Amino acid sequence: LVERPKARPFLERKARSLIRPGWELAVSDFGEAARKECSGRYDAVLAETPSTARAVEGHASTVLSLLYLQFLDLAPNGGSESLAERVSRIQSRRAELHACRRAGKLRVLSSRLRRLLAEHGIQRETSIVPLCVDPELYETIVPPATPTVGVLGSMFWAPSRRAAITFLGEIAPRVRAVVKGVSFIVGGWRAREFLADHVKDSDVLLLDSFPAPRDVFARLSVMVYMPPIGTGMKVKVLEAMAYGVPVVTNEDGCEGLDADPDAPVLRASSNEEAAELVVELLRDEARRRRIAREGRACVERTFSPKPVTKQLRDVLFAC
């Protein structure tokens, strides 16, 4: 057992963060062990977050895998922002961009992330390799008898929380007004904590715990994911496609799916259009089944382990 290191004094922690945000992991026992382990022993080291990349920065073999840009996801998006939230967002920006500059190589999930980095001064070569899910772990579901529309995600994460609030306030009421007997589900970690005050109707089921993702996906006829802002690929969108659940989303929600030109998600440019697309799908069972088959096929050919692993190997071991 390794004893937990003593916490550094408060003022020292704050001063260090001002000078070098994201320093904590780099100077921890983990950071020291990681640098020792990586030194000269591996052809490539994949760091899945900016904080782990900073722990081993300086090693040419390090590949930072940038999944999203937190400082953009934390933007208030027209809402209020406390001083503490603003400071946190600024520090996230400094830490993430510093890690992107110092990593030996940089892998991003989408062309949008590459563009956003360039807009924030990261002018360097980046490799685009999408996320993957293993279709063998996602058994195709049988659509429910009752038309049910839902949004899923980790509700402590701002983009998913905003998508859920948008769904409850802007999309569900429009669908409810047109489709009789429709039900709605909002599910994800800490859903009750963040969203209980937004649920006003008895036809909405709020779930913050379920044995497995399949249990809640199996209840959906259509999944809706309309985040006002959210960078990176959305795991729940890929999972819905793997399970065979049609998806209605916006440009932020389908980020990274352009790796496959035939990705069968329905794109909406507004909440009104999203509601219209949901209504169309609920009224057309044959179309839902076709999209379900095409979504599964898309995951298998583009976002499954075999094609993505090949791309990632090319990045890790490129000369």
N, C-alpha and C positions, 0 to 999 in steps of 0.2 A: 504494500500500500504506500502511496505517496501522500505525504501530509499536504493539506490545503495550504497554499502560500498565504502569508499574512497580507492583508489589504494594505495598500500604500495610503499614506495620509490624503485626506480629501483635497487639500489645496495642491498637493503634488500631482494627483490624478488629473485635476482640471487644467493645471499648467501644461502637463504633458500632452493632453488632448488638444489644447490650442495650438501647440507646436506641431504635433504629429498625430492627427486623429486616427483612430483605429489601432493604436499602439499596443493595447492591452494583451491581445493574444500573442503578438510578436515577442513580448518580453516575459511571457508566462513559461511555466515548465514545459507546456506543450510546444511553444515556439522553439525553445532551446532544443528539445528532443527532435522536433521535425527537421531543424537545420542540421543537426548531427546525423540524422538518418539519411537525409537527402544528399549530403556532401559526397559527391563522386561515386555514388553507388548505383544510380539509376540513369537510364537514357532519357527518361521523361518523368516529370512529376506533375500530375493534374491537380490543380487547386480549384475546388468547386465554388469558393467564395472569395471576394476581395480580402477578407480578413485572414484567411489561410494563405492566400498568395503573399500577403505582406509578411507573414511569419517566415517565409522562405524566399523573400525577394533577394535579388542578387544572383540567384542561380539561373544560369542561362537555360537550363532544362525545364524550368517551371512554365506550365501552360495555365494561365488563368481562364477558367470557364465562367464567363459572365452570363448569368441567367436573366438578370433584370437590372435596372438602375433604381435603387431604392430612393435616392434623393428626388427623382422625378415622381415616383409613386407617392411620396409623402407630400407633394404639393397640395395646397389647400383647395385648389380647383374652385375658386370663387367663394369658399367658406372662410370662416375666421381661423386665425392661426395664433396661438399663444407664443410668447417670447421663447419659452422652452422648446416648443415644437419647431420654431424657426431655427433656433440654434442647432437642434438635432438634425434638421434637414441640411443645413450648411455644412455641418461636420460630416454627414454622410457623403455629401458631394465631394468634399476634399479627400476623404478616405478612399472612396471608390475610384475617383479619377487618378489619384496618386498610384493606386495599385495597378490600374490599367497602363500607366506610363512605365512602371518599373518591371512588370512581368516579362519573362523571356519571350513568351508568345501569348497571343490573345485569341481565344475562341469565343464567339458570340452565337446566340441562337437564331438571329434574324438579320436581314438587311436593314431593318429599322433600327436595331441596336447599333449597328455599324454607323448608320447615318447620325444618330443621336450623339455618339461618341465624337464624331468629327465636328459636330456643331458645338461641342464643349471642349474643343482644342486637342482631342486625341487623334492626331494625324499619324497613324501607323498602320502597318498591315494587320488585318484581322481575318480570321477564317470563320466562315459561317457553317456551323454544324447544328442541326435542330435537336430538340429533345426526342426521346424515344420512349415508347411503352411496349411491353411484350404482349402481343395479342393472345398468347397462350394463357395468360393470367386473367383474361377478360372474356368470359363466356357470353356469347350473344344472348341478350335478354328477350323475353316474350313481352310485347307491348301490353300495358294494362288495359282492362276493359273500360274503365272510366277515364275520359280525357283528362290528363293531368299535365300541368306545365310547372316547371320549377327552375330555380337557380341554386347552384351549389358552389361552395368555396369555403376557405378558412376566413371566418368573419372578423378575426382580429387583424387581417391584412386589409389595408384601406381600399384597394381596387375592388376586392370581392365584396366588402361591406357596402361600398357605394353602388356596385352593380345590384346588390340585393335591395337596397333602398329604392333605387330607380325602378326595379321590377315591381316592388310592392306599391309604389306610389304612382307610376306612370304607365306601366304595361299591363299588369294584372287587371286593373279596373276596365281597361279598354277591351280586353279579351272577355272578361266576365259579362260585359254589356251585350256581347254578340253571341257567345257560345253558352247555351244553357247546360247546366249540370257539370261544368268544368271545375276542377279542383286545382289547388296550387300548393307547392312545397318549396320551402326555403330551408336549406340544410347546410351544416358545416360547423366546425369547431367554434364554440362560444357564440352560437347564433342567438340564443336566448339573452345572453348578456348584452349584446349590441343591438338586437333588432326587436325585442319584445314590444317596445313602445311603438313600433311601426306597423304591427299587425293589428288590424282593426276588424277583419272579417272572419266569419266562422269557417269559410271554405279554404282558409290558409293553414297549412300544417307547418309548424316551426320545429325543426329537428336539429339538435346540437350533439346528438350521440346516436350511433347506429353501429351494429356489429361489423359491417364491412361496407365499402362504397357500393358494391353491387346491390345491396339491399335497398338503397335509396334510388339508384339509377333505374332499377327495375320498376319503380313506381311512376316513371316519367314517360309521357308520350313525346314531349318536346322539352329540351333544355334551352333556357335563355340566359345569355351572359352579355350584358351591355355596360361595361365599366366606363365611366366618364374619362378615366385615364388609367393606364396600367401597362407597364413595359414588360417585354419578354413573352415567351410562349405560355399559354395557359394549360396547365396539366388537365384540368377538369374538361376542357374542350376535347383534348386528345382522348381522354378516358371515355367521354360520351360517344365519340366516333367508334372507339374500340368495342364498346358494348352494343352499338347499333342504335343509339338515341340521336335523332335529328337535332341539330343545333342552329339557333338563331343568335347571331352576335354582330358586333361592329368591327371596325378596323383594328381597334386595340385588342379585342377579344380573339381575332383570328391571326394575330401576329405570328409570323413564322410558318404559317401553313402554305405560304407561297412557294415553299420548297417542292410542293406538289401542285402542278397547274390545274389539277382536277379535284382538288379538295372540296367535298360536297357540303360545305356549310353555307347557310343562307345569311347573307350580309345585309344589314340594315344601317342606314345613315341617320336614323332618328328613332326615338322611342315609339312614335306613331307608326312608322314603317315596320318596326319589330313586332308590334301588336298585330298588324295586318298580316305579316308573314306567319305568325303563330296561328291565327285564325284559319288561314289558307291550309296550313298543314293539318290542323285538327279536322278539317272538313274533307281531307283527301288521304284516306288510309293507304291507298296504293302508292302515293308519292312518298309518304313517310317510310314505307317498307323499302322502296327503291333507294332513298337517301341512306337508310340504315345499312343496306348492303354495300353501297358505294363508300360510306364512311369507314366501314370495317376494312374493305379492300384497300382504301387509301392508307390506313395505318399500316397494313401488312407490307405494302410495297415501298413506302417512303419513311415511315416513322417507327419501324420495328427495329430490334437490335441488329439484324444483319446489315442493312444499308447504312444505319447511323454509325455502327462500330467501324465499318470500313472508312467512313469519312473521318472519324475521330482518330483512327490509327494513322491516317495520312497526315493529320495535323501534328500528332505527338511525335512522329518519327521522321518528319520532313527534314531534309538537310538544311 
